Amino acid sequence: AAANLKNRDELMFSYKGIPYPTSFCSPEAFKALESFEARSDDVILAGYPKSGTNWLSQILTDLIAISQKKTLGEERSGNAEEPEEFPYLEVGDPEKYERMIKLPSPRFMVTHLRPENLPTSIFKNKVKILLLIRNPKDLATSFYHFSNGLAALPSYETWDDFFTDFVSKKIAWGCYFEYLSEWNKYVDKENIMTVTYEELKENRALGVKNIAAFFGIPLTEKELQLVVERSSFQSMKKNSEKTHGAFGNIFFRKGAVSDWKNLFSEDQNEKMDKMFEECLAGTKLGKKLKY
Ligand code: A3P
């Protein structure tokens, strides 16, 4: 476990009390992000790591492509006249936000940040935000496997070691329970729509329909079916070498609900329930999250 802690401290830095991986983020970029000017027609997906952000990114980029009458699946072809930026807002170099000024609308971005760490222009300009949340136990399970699969994140010898870090605010992007209770303060705003990983697993067609309606994107039945088909776990996994290169297998692991039952001890289960109660009992997001 000692080697594992060293590994963690070398790979992360802290900004405003929250740990982030040095390979993806920097204090300089965070500083530059503060003055980022959001546009009212930006499309933002907010979700903590491992909540299914790649899944919803695919759905949203398909919906945007449909709204622009483009052919689905061709938007990543690297058209030189339409420069692209890595959609994860806080990931990249500090000059990224200057370059983003030149991107055509609608710009699509994803963020793992809490609302208080996002640029204030997002809320001032009432940018529409899709907030994605996932059962914390499944999210922790997913994060554990991901952390061990990606060199940029600490590796853990045992699940117990990871669990300890997860509940003591030591993993990348900080404590998920705090993340949820911060976002809970925003869920009533008209520009925010919340979806759960679990409801999307249950009925993808309904989820996609509601998301399209929220962003004001009309869909024919055929277009809806196409987006639904393209966003199945099997189809995204099959396509993952093309979309995610060598990381395909790490991002599309199992795609299931309740996988936490394979890892959690009874004690860990109780501890997580207690933390959930303390942070989220009776809140809107708390009620939406299924266990
Ligand atoms: P698991 O590790 O539980 O399989 P993120 O994209 O935020 O990193 O989240 C990754 C999680 O979303 C992984 O969870 C991954 O398998 C799951 N996921 C990705 N695409 C999915 C899809 N089309 N349907 C269901 N789950 C998906």
Residues whose N, C-alpha, C, O or C-beta is under 5 A from the ligand:
A	BS01	A3P	Y48 P49 K50 S51 G52 T53 N54 W55 D138 S142 S231 S232 F233 M236 F251 F252 R253 K254 G255 A256
